[in-house]
Amino acid sequence: MAAERVFELTWWGMLLACPVVFGVLLRLPAAYGRHKNVQGAQPARWWGPGIPTRWAWILMESPSSIGFAVIFALGDRALEPVPLLLLLMWQSHYVQRSFVYPLRMRVRPGDTTPLLIPLLAIVTNLAVSFLNASTLSWSRLGPVYDSAWLGDPRFVGGVLVFALGYHINRKADAMLAALRRPGESGYRIPRGWLFERVSCPNYLGEFLIWSGWAIATWSPAGALFLLWTLSNLVPRALANHRWYRTMFAEYPPRRRAVIPYLL
Ligand SMILES: NC(=O)c1ccc[n+]([C@@H]2O[C@H](COP(=O)([O-])OP(=O)(O)OC[C@H]3O[C@@H](n4cnc5c(N)ncnc54)[C@H](OP(=O)(O)O)[C@@H]3O)[C@@H](O)[C@H]2O)c1
């Protein structure tokens, strides 16, 4: 099948999956982290056997780094400066997410993640990587990013939004990791900084990262990935927020789930 056709089918397939994923996750949060053992219950069997959580993160996120790099390298514009710069942006996030974040997170002793979660994530991360990497470096599939693009307000604005999101996401992840000492397994109310406004500033940062990417690449692939991220993480933010309110009677009442003052 021609690459154009594969691109089109993948893009439309993921677009149609967005409302389905959003609807399912609103009712049934993915069974990892705090939503795995709701009130002591085990995740349903169909989520599959558990694998160590650190390995699950490496397994599910590394295709977004390695797969993306391979697909990008196959393109005829892979050595051009602007696509290379955009590759660097992407990898600045995904090398961290795939190989640094899993080592730094404070995993509960013995915690596992059901196999179905990394398996589904591998498939969707490869699809997203194909769409975005080929947009950058395959001239049959994406726009031409020549050096004039570096001065375009969409590129400059997109990079700034990406950088802001990157900072928020990393800082929030680090503050959450600091809530547990090594070997601890409980949860605490996060305090300070953006946590005073929302329960999930890490997801807010993620939304800004991919908004910045969509603007800086000004591409259907970038826009789709933003929509995909929102479809996954808005329901999870709402579920996390509900969970905090259920677990902690003293949870700050004015805190929102993910968008300050709004949601
Ligand atoms: N692009 C995407 O679609 C996508 C999808 C998923 C995740 N992500 C990103 O991946 C990162 C992690 O996501 P996540 O869903 O695992 O985030 P999370 O639920 O906030 O958990 C992050 C880490 O902090 C721990 N933690 C969270 N709240 C805590 C608390 N109150 N007290 C003590 N420890 C706490 C968690 O432990 P437990 O695991 O034990 O709960 C986990 O190790 C985020 O930056 C997120 O944006 C991106």
Ligand as a Chemical Component Dictionary entry (heavy atoms), coordinates in Angstrom:
data_LIG
# 
_chem_comp.id                   LIG 
_chem_comp.type                 NON-POLYMER 
_chem_comp.pdbx_formal_charge   0 
_chem_comp.three_letter_code    LIG 
# 
loop_
_chem_comp_atom.comp_id 
_chem_comp_atom.atom_id 
_chem_comp_atom.alt_atom_id 
_chem_comp_atom.type_symbol 
_chem_comp_atom.charge 
_chem_comp_atom.model_Cartn_x 
_chem_comp_atom.model_Cartn_y 
_chem_comp_atom.model_Cartn_z 
_chem_comp_atom.pdbx_ordinal 
LIG N1  N1  N 0  0.678  11.955 26.241 1  
LIG C1  C1  C 0  -0.150 11.150 26.876 2  
LIG O1  O1  O 0  -1.194 10.780 26.340 3  
LIG C2  C2  C 0  0.174  10.651 28.287 4  
LIG C3  C3  C 0  -0.552 9.571  28.814 5  
LIG C4  C4  C 0  -0.283 9.150  30.118 6  
LIG C5  C5  C 0  0.702  9.798  30.866 7  
LIG N2  N2  N 1  1.405  10.832 30.325 8  
LIG C6  C6  C 0  2.402  11.561 31.141 9  
LIG O2  O2  O 0  3.125  10.646 31.940 10 
LIG C7  C7  C 0  3.348  11.181 33.264 11 
LIG C8  C8  C 0  2.792  10.241 34.335 12 
LIG O3  O3  O 0  1.412  10.055 34.105 13 
LIG P1  P1  P 0  0.466  9.374  35.214 14 
LIG O4  O4  O 0  -0.890 9.238  34.628 15 
LIG O5  O5  O -1 1.153  8.156  35.761 16 
LIG O6  O6  O 0  0.488  10.515 36.339 17 
LIG P2  P2  P 0  0.087  10.449 37.882 18 
LIG O7  O7  O 0  -1.104 9.598  38.093 19 
LIG O8  O8  O 0  0.026  11.862 38.349 20 
LIG O9  O9  O 0  1.330  9.685  38.587 21 
LIG C9  C9  C 0  2.651  10.098 38.399 22 
LIG C10 C10 C 0  3.554  9.463  39.475 23 
LIG O10 O10 O 0  3.393  10.140 40.726 24 
LIG C11 C11 C 0  2.841  9.270  41.716 25 
LIG N3  N3  N 0  1.813  10.069 42.401 26 
LIG C12 C12 C 0  0.785  10.733 41.798 27 
LIG N4  N4  N 0  0.061  11.408 42.713 28 
LIG C13 C13 C 0  0.627  11.147 43.910 29 
LIG C14 C14 C 0  0.312  11.541 45.260 30 
LIG N5  N5  N 0  -0.714 12.350 45.515 31 
LIG N6  N6  N 0  1.092  11.080 46.275 32 
LIG C15 C15 C 0  2.157  10.268 46.002 33 
LIG N7  N7  N 0  2.518  9.869  44.757 34 
LIG C16 C16 C 0  1.750  10.296 43.730 35 
LIG C17 C17 C 0  2.259  8.093  40.963 36 
LIG O11 O11 O 0  2.254  6.931  41.772 37 
LIG P3  P3  P 0  1.262  5.669  41.443 38 
LIG O12 O12 O 0  1.676  5.197  40.062 39 
LIG O13 O13 O 0  1.568  4.708  42.518 40 
LIG O14 O14 O 0  -0.149 6.191  41.442 41 
LIG C18 C18 C 0  3.231  7.989  39.783 42 
LIG O15 O15 O 0  4.426  7.354  40.192 43 
LIG C19 C19 C 0  2.683  12.561 33.285 44 
LIG O16 O16 O 0  3.648  13.560 33.061 45 
LIG C20 C20 C 0  1.708  12.507 32.122 46 
LIG O17 O17 O 0  1.492  13.787 31.573 47 
LIG C21 C21 C 0  1.164  11.261 29.055 48 
# 
loop_
_chem_comp_bond.comp_id 
_chem_comp_bond.atom_id_1 
_chem_comp_bond.atom_id_2 
_chem_comp_bond.value_order 
_chem_comp_bond.pdbx_ordinal 
LIG N1  C1  SING 1  
LIG C1  O1  DOUB 2  
LIG C1  C2  SING 3  
LIG C2  C3  SING 4  
LIG C2  C21 DOUB 5  
LIG C3  C4  DOUB 6  
LIG C4  C5  SING 7  
LIG C5  N2  DOUB 8  
LIG N2  C6  SING 9  
LIG N2  C21 SING 10 
LIG C6  O2  SING 11 
LIG C6  C20 SING 12 
LIG O2  C7  SING 13 
LIG C7  C8  SING 14 
LIG C7  C19 SING 15 
LIG C8  O3  SING 16 
LIG O3  P1  SING 17 
LIG P1  O4  DOUB 18 
LIG P1  O5  SING 19 
LIG P1  O6  SING 20 
LIG O6  P2  SING 21 
LIG P2  O7  DOUB 22 
LIG P2  O8  SING 23 
LIG P2  O9  SING 24 
LIG O9  C9  SING 25 
LIG C9  C10 SING 26 
LIG C10 O10 SING 27 
LIG C10 C18 SING 28 
LIG O10 C11 SING 29 
LIG C11 N3  SING 30 
LIG C11 C17 SING 31 
LIG N3  C12 SING 32 
LIG N3  C16 SING 33 
LIG C12 N4  DOUB 34 
LIG N4  C13 SING 35 
LIG C13 C14 SING 36 
LIG C13 C16 DOUB 37 
LIG C14 N5  SING 38 
LIG C14 N6  DOUB 39 
LIG N6  C15 SING 40 
LIG C15 N7  DOUB 41 
LIG N7  C16 SING 42 
LIG C17 O11 SING 43 
LIG C17 C18 SING 44 
LIG O11 P3  SING 45 
LIG P3  O12 DOUB 46 
LIG P3  O13 SING 47 
LIG P3  O14 SING 48 
LIG C18 O15 SING 49 
LIG C19 O16 SING 50 
LIG C19 C20 SING 51 
LIG C20 O17 SING 52 
# 
